[in-house]
Amino acid sequence: MIRFAPGLALIVASMFSSANLKAAPTDNSTGITFPSSSAQKWFLPNGLTIVVQEDHSAPVASVQAWCATGSIDEDEHLGAGLSHILEHMLFKGTKTRSTNVIAQKIQDVGGYINAYTSFDRTVFWIDVPKDGIATALDVLADAMMNSTLPPEEYQKEQEVIRREFAMGLDDPDRVVGLRLFATAYQRHPYRFPVIGEIEIYNQLTHEQVMQYYKTRYVPNNLTFVVAGDVDAEKVRQQLTEFFKAYPEKSLKPLFIPEEPPQLGRREVHEEFATELTHLSLAWHIPEVTNPDVPALDLLSSILGDGRSSRLYRRVREEAGLAYRISAFSYTPGDPGLFGIDATLDPKKREAAEQLVLRILDEVKQAGVTTEELMKAKKISLSHHLGALTTMRGQASDIGSNWLLTRNLNFSRDYLDAAQKVTLDDIKRVAARYLTNENLTVVSLNPKGSLLAKTEAAKPVGVGEVQKFELSNGLRLLVRQDARLPLVAIGAVFRSGLLAETPQTNGITRLMAKVLLKGTKTRTAEQIANQIEAVGGSISSEAGNNSFAVSLDITKPDVKLGVELLSDVLLNATMPEEAIAREKEVQIAAIKQDEEQLTTVARNILRQALFTQHPYALRANGSVDSIQRLTRKDLLEFRDRYVVAKNGVIFVFGDVKAAEVKQLFEQALAGMKPGTLALTDVHPAAPLNKIETVESRKEKAQGVIMV
């Protein structure tokens, strides 16, 4: 099971008392727990493993085939990306089906087919309605055992993968990650990218790929995982019948060299075609089954998960040394990495690194607070609960548990261990693993910048969407779903690019971000602390036609969520300092967009398709337009568009619709009714009326276009 700390959006309510942080909890007062596995498993005589989780809450299922082979298992072809090639090839034809027939069969039953490769696994899945389960099982089993890897398809996929190589090497975030692993790991195969190295990849032959397939894709190296509205016994019978023709085969024992202890700090600083510095710091930590991993995961959450985390507050908000900063704890089947990622101005790299290390020293010496640890535990539980909201998520949790630990209840056991982590445990693991000798530092910096420095649960039915209109005209949509104690709340208002001009381009996004930076009664830090102290999150975003503010929270804290959302919408003060900081961040994002070829191409296409229409504008705006915007502009924009008749509130999750309606009637009573905005926007000109460069040349030559 691979654990990542940052980016958790699903939240869990208050579970832990202060006393429980000093000793193992004896009960769970809120009743929120990670459900134990009710999956059934079978082992066929040929070694095939079948695991089925019945969940009849929706008429869908996820059918997955897990092959215990990944990039670290490629033996004499290590670094070639053999596993990744097979991910691309296994649906390209079997002994009885062409690639088109496979695609058509899945399409006919309304399914979605995909796959991924990692260091230790290759996973193929088909998400499908209930009536298509038998088809999905048949197609997956056939692909696992009977793929022909047609040479003509192999040639096509070779080029697809080469383009994938090229795109990855243009992405600074991707490249800094590759540099980090290649530097931190000197002997273990984690040093190679899952996709492989291009020079080794180019030496592969079709015969070598076929041999790897025949060697690794055998029944005793496969696990079929099915979760959803299925009959477990029928799944077992179908797979048993199919696989009776395929005997167990010998699997060659593979030698995976252990990574030796790192005995000194490692640093790599390179120049790259980027305008911002991408910085990564990492330390070696144990594999997922080690008892120290829960404490390390919680520490990564405390440091870098959310706007109330230590790194975000100290490095981004207070010191202004980074545009983005987060922490992660990567713990796969072999020893992993604890890391911190940041995007920042190249002139601030050294200062940011020093401040990060100083913050870590504070944790080693003084530890963390009781509140920080409680919050991290709630976030951990919410993340794992959130993974169960889809059938694919349930199947993935089961498959990962089984692959890594042979324990279907490993997620539950892991979370039980996380609940027992103490303040002393956090301090201990920080001191043990986050040492200077164990540290790897990698950065990508703008061209010339280094030289310039002289050195840079129980299934429950889901309800229909209920629609209400509040007394001031604000529309409210509520969908009751009690399967998990999670609630998503948000407000959407018509605006976005449609409400912008070249002079105000980017105002929607800037205003949406600054809305969260303080109200008449709460500072930005208090907003972040209040929502994250209960394991929740709040965010804002802007699009072509609207902007939105949304929260993820748990059932016991719905009232707090309503209060925070209403306070932000009605009482945001938009402090000058926060506006200046978010302007910097937005301008940095604009510059970063200009480094992404696909983004540049998309912007050019929008301008060609939507001439003289707001859709031709960029979501982030331009550097000039953002610099011109003032606090007065933002407040006026907010007052014009954040009105009742121009908005919609949505609440989805474990709630009662009538109670939600009453809460919002009270909380948003002060919102002005206003009117629906942008009712007179004209559509973009039809494509056949767009004048291209070629048409202008032809007109100049006297050619009439019909």
VOGU-3710 file (C-alpha; in Angstrom, 3 decimals, decimal comma):
1> mirfapglal> 0,000/0,000/0,000  1,485/3,313/-1,090  0,720/6,230/1,216  0,830/9,855/0,095  0,224/12,643/2,575  -0,506/15,731/0,434  -3,622/16,651/-1,496  -6,323/15,037/0,653  -9,763/16,413/-0,097  -12,136/14,112/1,774
11> ivasmfssan> -12,472/14,763/5,473  -13,401/12,974/8,698  -14,939/14,479/11,826  -13,587/14,685/15,366  -12,622/11,200/16,466  -9,919/11,619/19,032  -9,767/13,119/22,514  -6,584/14,676/23,873  -6,165/11,720/26,174  -6,166/9,345/23,221
21> lkaaptdnst> -3,030/11,003/21,860  -0,971/9,778/24,789  -2,229/6,209/24,783  -3,894/3,762/22,449  -7,591/4,629/22,149  -9,945/2,111/23,629  -13,018/3,249/21,707  -14,193/5,625/19,019  -16,670/8,077/20,460  -17,989/9,357/17,113
31> gitfpsssaq> -18,550/5,924/15,652  -16,504/6,740/12,515  -14,207/3,825/11,709  -12,609/2,309/8,654  -14,773/-0,680/7,718  -13,288/-4,154/7,942  -13,057/-6,099/4,705  -15,943/-8,402/3,860  -14,250/-9,549/0,656  -14,159/-13,237/-0,219
41> kwflpnglti> -11,022/-14,833/-1,652  -10,163/-18,069/-3,391  -6,965/-19,739/-4,582  -7,286/-21,877/-7,703  -5,118/-24,994/-8,127  -2,966/-23,143/-10,696  -2,142/-20,377/-8,200  -4,585/-17,723/-9,449  -6,004/-15,564/-6,633  -9,575/-14,245/-6,781
51> vvqedhsapv> -10,853/-11,575/-4,389  -14,454/-10,319/-4,583  -16,065/-7,507/-2,576  -19,851/-7,412/-2,965  -21,319/-3,894/-2,750  -24,883/-3,581/-3,980  -25,263/0,166/-3,337  -25,085/0,925/-7,080  -25,481/-1,298/-10,178  -21,833/-1,009/-11,230
61> asvqawcatg> -18,578/-2,838/-10,645  -14,843/-2,495/-11,110  -13,156/-5,591/-12,516  -9,375/-5,533/-12,076  -6,474/-7,823/-12,955  -3,335/-7,290/-10,867  -0,091/-8,725/-12,198  2,688/-8,767/-9,593  5,242/-7,388/-11,994  6,458/-3,845/-12,422
71> sidedehlga> 9,504/-1,884/-13,449  11,685/-3,321/-10,652  11,007/-6,876/-11,886  12,498/-6,571/-15,375  15,651/-8,533/-14,513  18,299/-8,391/-17,275  16,255/-5,701/-19,044  16,073/-3,444/-15,978  15,419/0,143/-17,053  13,789/-0,822/-20,356
81> glshilehml> 10,183/-0,222/-19,275  8,990/-3,706/-20,289  6,083/-3,654/-17,817  4,917/-0,292/-19,140  5,033/-1,558/-22,734  2,781/-4,477/-21,807  0,369/-2,045/-20,147  -0,010/-0,467/-23,591  -0,085/-3,750/-25,533  -2,328/-6,225/-23,712
91> fkgtktrstn> -5,543/-4,813/-25,151  -4,135/-4,678/-28,698  -5,325/-8,148/-29,660  -5,604/-11,746/-28,453  -5,813/-15,104/-30,204  -9,563/-14,622/-30,723  -10,100/-10,834/-30,596  -8,623/-7,850/-32,428  -8,058/-4,544/-30,664  -11,228/-3,152/-32,291
101> viaqkiqdvg> -13,303/-6,113/-31,130  -12,028/-5,679/-27,557  -12,907/-1,993/-27,586  -16,324/-2,659/-29,135  -17,249/-5,357/-26,607  -16,479/-3,053/-23,698  -18,250/-0,135/-25,363  -21,332/-2,284/-26,022  -21,762/-2,941/-22,295  -21,076/0,699/-21,340
111> gyinaytsfd> -17,682/0,007/-19,790  -14,496/2,016/-19,380  -11,141/0,277/-19,754  -7,704/1,456/-18,623  -4,453/0,383/-16,958  -1,407/1,655/-15,079  2,108/0,486/-14,262  4,099/1,103/-11,097  7,353/-0,146/-9,597  5,847/-3,419/-8,357
121> rtvfwidvpk> 2,629/-3,979/-10,275  0,740/-3,639/-13,523  -3,013/-3,205/-13,067  -5,706/-3,445/-15,736  -9,270/-2,474/-14,938  -12,686/-2,238/-16,510  -15,387/-0,170/-14,799  -18,696/-1,459/-16,039  -22,461/-1,537/-15,347  -23,758/-4,643/-13,622
131> dgiataldvl> -24,907/-6,337/-16,831  -21,418/-6,139/-18,315  -19,496/-7,871/-15,512  -19,247/-11,238/-17,278  -17,969/-9,532/-20,429  -15,388/-7,552/-18,476  -14,117/-10,718/-16,757  -13,888/-12,540/-20,081  -12,031/-9,700/-21,825  -9,566/-9,205/-18,948
141> adammnstlp> -8,840/-12,912/-18,512  -8,345/-13,315/-22,266  -5,921/-10,364/-22,357  -3,915/-11,704/-19,419  -3,379/-15,154/-20,963  -3,818/-14,865/-24,733  -2,450/-11,517/-25,910  -0,593/-11,818/-29,216  1,180/-8,448/-29,074  0,640/-7,906/-32,835
151> peeyqkeqev> 3,847/-6,551/-34,451  2,007/-3,782/-36,305  0,384/-2,606/-33,064  3,743/-2,878/-31,299  5,301/-0,501/-33,839  2,487/2,020/-33,283  2,760/1,855/-29,494  6,530/2,276/-29,653  5,977/5,714/-31,154  3,242/6,532/-28,646
161> irrefamgld> 5,626/5,689/-25,806  8,449/7,703/-27,364  6,132/10,719/-27,410  5,355/9,979/-23,770  9,109/10,076/-23,050  9,422/13,417/-24,855  6,478/15,017/-23,062  7,810/13,895/-19,683  11,202/15,445/-20,357  9,544/18,811/-21,087
171> dpdrvvglrl> 7,719/18,883/-17,733  9,847/20,359/-14,894  7,767/18,698/-12,163  8,225/15,317/-13,837  11,943/15,862/-14,426  12,709/16,976/-10,866  10,946/13,844/-9,609  13,080/11,647/-11,873  16,248/13,413/-10,701  15,213/12,930/-7,081
181> fatayqrhpy> 14,766/9,168/-7,369  17,895/8,752/-9,513  19,905/10,598/-6,850  18,369/9,144/-3,690  18,582/5,554/-4,996  21,992/4,399/-6,151  21,476/0,615/-6,203  17,771/-0,210/-5,870  15,739/-0,315/-9,139  13,598/2,593/-7,906
191> rfpvigeiei> 16,372/4,682/-9,469  14,909/3,918/-12,913  11,679/5,559/-14,138  8,718/3,188/-14,486  8,573/4,093/-18,182  12,264/3,205/-18,475  15,267/5,000/-19,922  14,893/5,963/-23,585  18,272/4,585/-24,669  17,591/1,187/-23,061
201> ynqltheqvm> 14,005/1,212/-24,324  15,166/1,763/-27,922  17,244/-1,438/-27,779  14,261/-3,693/-26,990  12,946/-6,136/-29,538  9,430/-7,453/-30,009  10,689/-10,937/-29,121  12,060/-9,742/-25,765  8,736/-8,139/-24,895  6,873/-11,316/-25,826
211> qyyktryvpn> 9,238/-13,420/-23,710  8,720/-11,135/-20,694  4,948/-11,427/-21,166  5,035/-15,227/-21,294  7,309/-15,367/-18,238  5,481/-12,951/-15,928  1,819/-13,206/-16,996  1,079/-16,632/-15,523  -1,863/-17,619/-13,278  0,270/-17,861/-10,130
221> nltfvvagdv> 1,407/-14,243/-10,597  -2,090/-12,817/-11,125  -4,849/-11,643/-8,786  -8,343/-10,789/-10,008  -10,085/-8,223/-7,810  -13,767/-7,406/-8,325  -15,774/-4,880/-6,306  -19,371/-3,856/-6,879  -22,844/-5,184/-7,550  -21,728/-8,742/-8,242
231> daekvrqqlt> -22,425/-12,305/-7,195  -19,099/-13,466/-5,779  -19,793/-17,123/-6,461  -20,590/-16,451/-10,130  -17,330/-14,509/-10,474  -15,415/-17,432/-8,966  -17,132/-19,938/-11,246  -16,478/-17,921/-14,419  -12,792/-17,400/-13,650  -12,359/-21,023/-12,538
241> effkaypeks> -13,845/-22,227/-15,819  -11,663/-19,917/-17,914  -8,388/-20,604/-16,125  -8,686/-24,383/-15,939  -6,863/-24,526/-19,270  -3,849/-22,610/-17,934  -1,520/-24,465/-15,546  0,740/-22,971/-12,935  4,213/-22,103/-14,237  7,601/-21,649/-12,644
251> lkplfipeep> 8,436/-18,060/-11,707  12,118/-17,217/-11,767  13,256/-15,782/-8,406  14,316/-12,184/-9,002  17,113/-10,477/-7,138  16,151/-6,946/-6,086  19,229/-5,294/-4,555  18,648/-3,435/-1,306  19,505/0,236/-1,128  22,442/0,656/1,277
261> pqlgrrevhe> 22,179/3,276/4,041  22,900/6,793/2,822  25,941/8,092/4,669  26,058/11,694/3,530  24,001/14,514/2,059  23,504/14,349/-1,734  22,787/17,394/-3,886  22,022/17,900/-7,574  21,184/21,358/-8,941  20,568/21,671/-12,673
271> efatelthls> 19,409/24,311/-15,118  16,270/23,703/-17,162  13,935/25,542/-19,512  11,811/26,958/-16,686  11,150/30,364/-15,157  10,678/29,036/-11,630  12,825/26,810/-9,437  11,467/23,356/-8,623  12,989/22,115/-5,360  12,751/18,669/-3,748
281> lawhipevtn> 14,193/17,436/-0,464  13,924/13,766/0,501  15,016/11,291/3,180  15,013/7,479/3,070  12,305/5,860/5,201  11,139/2,230/5,681  8,651/0,194/3,627  4,910/0,332/4,211  4,766/-2,532/6,732  7,298/-0,958/9,107
291> pdvpaldlls> 5,708/0,187/12,421  7,243/3,670/12,035  5,320/4,389/8,812  2,050/5,613/10,425  3,990/8,225/12,417  5,933/9,307/9,312  2,723/9,630/7,295  1,147/11,761/10,017  4,277/13,922/10,200  4,081/14,610/6,455
301> silgdgrssr> 0,473/15,698/6,899  1,376/17,997/9,791  4,165/19,592/7,772  2,607/19,986/4,358  -1,091/19,125/4,130  -3,359/22,152/3,846  -3,176/25,865/4,439  -2,820/25,442/8,193  0,187/23,116/7,843  3,536/24,291/9,201
311> lyrrvreeag> 5,312/24,596/5,875  2,451/26,409/4,162  2,081/28,931/6,975  5,755/29,544/7,652  7,339/29,251/4,203  4,597/30,463/1,844  2,397/32,780/3,864  4,686/34,339/6,474  8,080/34,337/4,728  6,830/34,544/1,138
321> layrisafsy> 9,597/32,176/0,020  7,516/29,750/-2,075  4,539/29,812/-4,407  3,715/26,176/-3,638  4,986/23,816/-0,945  3,889/20,382/0,244  5,189/17,249/1,956  4,789/13,573/1,103  5,459/10,165/2,597  6,005/7,568/-0,133
331> tpgdpglfgi> 6,068/4,066/1,326  5,792/1,251/-1,246  6,770/-2,400/-0,767  10,476/-1,583/-0,391  11,943/1,349/1,589  10,586/4,657/0,322  11,081/8,396/0,677  9,841/11,197/2,917  9,915/14,409/0,929  9,140/18,099/0,595
341> datldpkkre> 8,409/19,750/-2,773  8,369/23,486/-3,467  8,047/25,817/-6,439  9,691/29,185/-5,907  11,648/32,132/-7,229  15,217/30,994/-8,057  16,638/33,794/-5,900  14,834/32,385/-2,867  15,885/28,732/-3,140  18,603/28,751/-0,503
351> aaeqlvlril> 16,535/30,782/1,968  13,557/28,483/1,497  15,688/25,374/1,988  17,221/26,806/5,167  13,819/27,706/6,598  12,416/24,232/5,816  15,344/22,558/7,595  14,946/24,934/10,545  11,275/23,987/10,844  12,242/20,295/10,827
361> devkqagvtt> 14,789/20,937/13,569  12,025/22,526/15,644  9,944/19,366/15,261  12,895/17,172/16,285  13,551/19,269/19,394  10,101/20,428/20,521  7,777/18,050/18,675  4,335/19,019/17,375  1,174/20,114/19,140  -1,703/17,963/20,253
371> eelmkakkis> -4,009/19,821/17,852  -1,702/19,192/14,887  -1,569/15,467/15,607  -5,334/15,206/16,061  -5,912/16,987/12,751  -3,448/14,724/10,903  -5,176/11,610/12,260  -8,538/12,842/11,037  -7,125/13,656/7,615  -5,568/10,190/7,384
381> lshhlgaltt> -8,864/8,504/8,147  -10,768/10,754/5,756  -8,342/10,004/2,928  -8,820/6,268/3,331  -12,594/6,595/3,673  -12,647/8,745/0,569  -10,952/5,961/-1,397  -13,997/3,767/-0,766  -16,520/6,107/-2,405  -16,157/4,359/-5,781
391> mrgqasdigs> -16,077/0,702/-6,765  -12,695/1,281/-8,393  -11,417/2,771/-5,140  -12,621/-0,255/-3,163  -11,014/-2,673/-5,613  -7,767/-0,692/-5,599  -7,635/-0,720/-1,799  -8,197/-4,484/-1,730  -5,662/-5,136/-4,484  -2,953/-2,997/-2,905
401> nwlltrnlnf> -3,516/-4,549/0,517  -3,188/-8,038/-0,911  -0,228/-7,334/-3,180  1,875/-5,684/-0,475  0,871/-7,495/2,719  -1,399/-10,470/1,928  -3,778/-8,912/4,465  -7,125/-7,680/3,130  -7,620/-5,695/6,345  -4,273/-3,922/6,146
411> srdyldaaqk> -5,900/-0,494/5,634  -7,895/-0,955/8,826  -4,855/-2,228/10,744  -2,768/0,670/9,441  -5,353/3,230/10,577  -5,626/1,554/13,984  -1,867/1,945/14,303  -2,096/5,581/13,168  -4,654/6,312/15,897  -2,177/5,038/18,487
421> vtlddikrva> 0,672/7,310/17,358  1,764/9,644/20,157  3,444/13,033/20,240  6,646/11,272/21,284  6,408/8,983/18,233  6,301/11,988/15,871  9,313/13,546/17,533  11,179/10,220/17,508  10,721/9,431/13,801  11,616/12,994/12,813
431> aryltnenlt> 14,876/12,726/14,728  15,623/9,219/13,458  15,030/9,641/9,737  15,181/13,368/8,866  18,943/13,698/9,326  21,443/15,607/7,228  23,325/12,391/6,353  20,089/10,876/4,998  19,102/13,978/2,981  18,944/14,312/-0,809
441> vvslnpkgsl> 18,377/17,775/-2,323  17,500/18,240/-6,001  16,460/21,356/-7,892  15,720/22,488/-11,444  16,480/26,161/-12,021  16,015/28,688/-14,853  18,724/28,853/-17,490  21,608/30,990/-16,293  20,399/31,237/-12,692  23,016/28,882/-11,240
451> lakteaakpv> 25,882/30,696/-12,911  24,496/34,027/-11,714  24,823/32,833/-8,121  28,370/31,628/-8,547  27,221/28,282/-7,587  20,522/28,136/-7,060  -19,073/1,082/5,469  -22,552/-0,223/5,312  -24,211/0,348/1,883  -27,169/2,748/1,971
461> gvgevqkfel> -29,323/3,967/-0,897  -28,498/7,277/-2,561  -31,255/9,871/-2,829  -32,311/12,041/-5,761  -31,184/15,638/-6,062  -33,654/17,893/-4,230  -34,082/21,491/-5,391  -35,034/24,430/-3,158  -35,188/28,193/-3,537  -34,337/30,297/-0,502
471> snglrllvrq> -36,294/33,422/0,391  -33,747/35,712/-1,306  -33,822/33,730/-4,565  -30,701/31,633/-4,008  -31,076/28,120/-5,405  -30,096/25,114/-3,263  -29,396/21,564/-4,508  -29,178/18,738/-1,965  -28,436/15,074/-2,534  -28,591/12,761/0,465
481> darlplvaig> -26,008/9,949/0,483  -25,444/8,223/3,827  -23,011/5,541/2,614  -20,068/7,396/4,199  -20,091/10,213/6,804  -18,746/12,754/4,278  -20,293/15,978/2,973  -19,357/18,219/0,038  -20,657/21,797/0,220  -20,177/24,581/-2,283
491> avfrsgllae> -21,443/27,731/-3,947  -21,254/28,507/-7,671  -21,892/31,931/-9,195  -22,184/32,858/-12,857  -19,133/34,928/-13,888  -15,763/33,563/-15,070  -14,254/34,496/-18,425  -17,694/35,567/-19,666  -17,556/38,423/-17,169  -14,035/39,531/-18,101
501> tpqtngitrl> -12,409/41,823/-20,644  -8,779/41,955/-21,780  -8,283/44,718/-19,200  -9,754/42,667/-16,314  -8,667/39,209/-17,503  -7,883/36,959/-14,531  -10,029/38,885/-12,038  -12,356/35,928/-11,386  -9,518/33,609/-10,404  -7,774/36,260/-8,313
511> makvllkgtk> -10,970/37,209/-6,508  -11,806/33,542/-5,860  -8,424/32,993/-4,189  -8,515/36,200/-2,139  -12,019/35,393/-0,838  -10,368/32,851/1,471  -7,805/35,293/2,873  -9,877/36,723/5,702  -13,316/38,017/6,692  -14,589/40,615/9,138
521> trtaeqianq> -14,350/38,094/11,988  -11,721/35,564/10,829  -8,182/35,836/9,515  -7,015/33,580/6,686  -5,144/31,466/9,217  -8,232/31,142/11,406  -10,305/30,013/8,411  -7,689/27,397/7,517  -7,269/26,292/11,128  -10,994/25,938/11,786
531> ieavggsiss> -11,697/23,804/8,728  -8,521/21,725/8,933  -8,806/21,205/12,699  -11,832/19,012/11,937  -10,079/17,310/9,032  -11,824/19,463/6,432  -10,718/21,518/3,448  -11,887/24,671/1,687  -10,937/25,788/-1,804  -12,000/28,109/-4,600
541> eagnnsfavs> -11,736/27,939/-8,362  -12,705/29,870/-11,474  -13,730/28,719/-14,937  -15,147/29,899/-18,235  -18,654/30,633/-16,970  -18,465/30,705/-13,176  -16,437/30,657/-10,001  -16,962/28,414/-7,007  -16,087/28,049/-3,345  -16,288/24,486/-2,018
551> lditkpdvkl> -15,702/22,596/1,214  -15,237/18,942/2,087  -16,242/18,085/5,624  -17,687/15,292/7,718  -21,207/14,852/8,982  -20,662/16,146/12,555  -19,208/19,431/11,249  -21,768/20,425/8,598  -22,875/23,465/10,609  -19,282/24,728/10,771
561> gvellsdvll> -18,974/24,217/7,017  -22,118/26,259/6,348  -20,888/29,023/8,662  -17,457/29,231/7,012  -18,846/29,211/3,475  -21,393/31,911/4,323  -18,791/34,044/6,110  -16,431/33,888/3,127  -19,183/34,802/0,650  -20,685/37,644/2,678
571> natmpeeaia> -17,829/39,102/4,688  -14,536/38,623/2,824  -12,282/41,655/3,410  -9,651/40,938/0,741  -6,627/42,422/2,561  -4,120/44,322/0,432  -1,250/42,109/1,597  -3,108/38,946/0,604  -3,993/40,437/-2,785  -0,344/41,254/-3,422
581> rekevqiaai> 0,732/37,723/-2,453  -1,901/36,026/-4,629  -0,999/38,305/-7,536  2,558/36,991/-7,287  1,318/33,417/-7,269  -1,026/33,981/-10,232  1,665/35,693/-12,271  3,997/32,792/-11,493  1,298/30,422/-12,774  1,017/32,463/-15,987
591> kqdeeqlttv> 4,762/32,150/-16,526  4,629/28,442/-15,805  1,802/28,007/-18,353  4,045/29,565/-20,967  6,510/26,685/-20,436  3,932/23,988/-21,164  3,662/23,296/-24,890  0,149/21,890/-24,651  -1,048/24,929/-22,696  0,503/27,340/-25,181
601> arnilrqalf> -1,106/25,441/-28,047  -4,468/25,428/-26,281  -4,324/29,190/-25,752  -3,540/29,773/-29,428  -6,424/27,508/-30,407  -8,845/29,336/-28,100  -7,898/32,659/-29,676  -8,500/31,229/-33,136  -11,804/29,563/-32,248  -13,276/32,371/-30,119
611> tqhpyalran> -12,265/35,576/-31,887  -13,859/38,638/-30,252  -15,356/36,417/-27,530  -14,389/36,173/-23,823  -13,515/32,485/-24,248  -10,409/33,649/-26,126  -9,025/34,966/-22,820  -6,810/32,974/-20,455  -8,151/31,687/-17,154  -5,160/33,112/-15,269
621> gsvdsiqrlt> -5,180/36,390/-17,189  -2,076/38,157/-18,398  0,773/39,618/-16,403  -0,362/43,158/-17,328  -4,023/42,626/-16,470  -3,235/41,044/-13,089  -0,826/43,828/-12,162  -3,514/46,454/-12,918  -6,203/44,924/-10,696  -6,893/46,683/-7,377
631> rkdllefrdr> -8,711/45,804/-4,190  -11,532/48,110/-5,299  -11,854/46,142/-8,549  -12,084/42,853/-6,665  -14,692/44,097/-4,186  -16,847/45,559/-6,946  -16,609/42,318/-8,929  -17,609/40,329/-5,836  -20,542/42,622/-5,045  -21,819/42,415/-8,617
641> yvvakngvif> -21,747/38,639/-9,014  -22,057/37,196/-5,495  -25,797/37,768/-5,249  -28,552/35,288/-4,562  -30,241/35,100/-7,956  -26,880/34,617/-9,663  -25,825/31,608/-7,588  -26,433/27,990/-6,671  -25,544/26,230/-3,416  -24,902/22,482/-3,528
651> vfgdvkaaev> -24,716/20,022/-0,642  -24,027/16,342/-1,361  -23,459/13,726/1,321  -24,656/12,412/4,663  -27,165/15,186/5,453  -30,894/15,826/5,823  -32,188/18,155/3,119  -34,631/20,030/5,366  -31,929/20,707/7,962  -29,531/21,969/5,321
661> kqlfeqalag> -32,164/24,308/3,892  -32,810/25,785/7,338  -29,094/26,296/7,974  -28,593/28,224/4,733  -31,775/30,278/5,183  -30,280/31,598/8,392  -26,648/31,858/7,321  -27,205/33,559/3,940  -30,195/35,704/4,820  -27,966/38,766/4,433
671> mkpgtlaltd> -27,078/38,040/0,792  -28,629/40,594/-1,565  -31,108/39,146/-4,078  -29,559/40,857/-7,122  -30,230/39,525/-10,625  -29,000/36,736/-12,865  -25,869/37,990/-14,625  -24,571/37,608/-18,183  -27,935/36,965/-19,795  -26,998/38,957/-22,909
681> vhpaaplnki> -23,732/37,214/-23,840  -23,514/36,556/-27,558  -22,227/33,197/-28,795  -18,881/32,951/-30,557  -18,812/33,359/-34,312  -19,401/30,107/-36,239  -16,235/28,321/-37,306  -16,921/28,862/-41,004  -16,749/32,613/-40,443  -13,387/32,595/-38,680
691> etvesrkeka> -10,786/34,135/-40,914  -7,577/32,125/-40,936  -4,130/33,129/-42,128  -4,652/31,022/-45,240  -7,999/32,639/-46,086  -6,495/36,115/-45,783  -3,710/35,137/-48,208  -6,223/33,747/-50,675  -8,337/36,891/-50,506  -5,261/38,974/-51,168
701> qgvimv> -4,666/36,872/-54,298  -8,241/37,383/-55,472  -9,513/33,915/-54,625  -13,143/33,615/-53,577  -13,775/31,006/-50,861  -17,040/29,080/-51,158
//
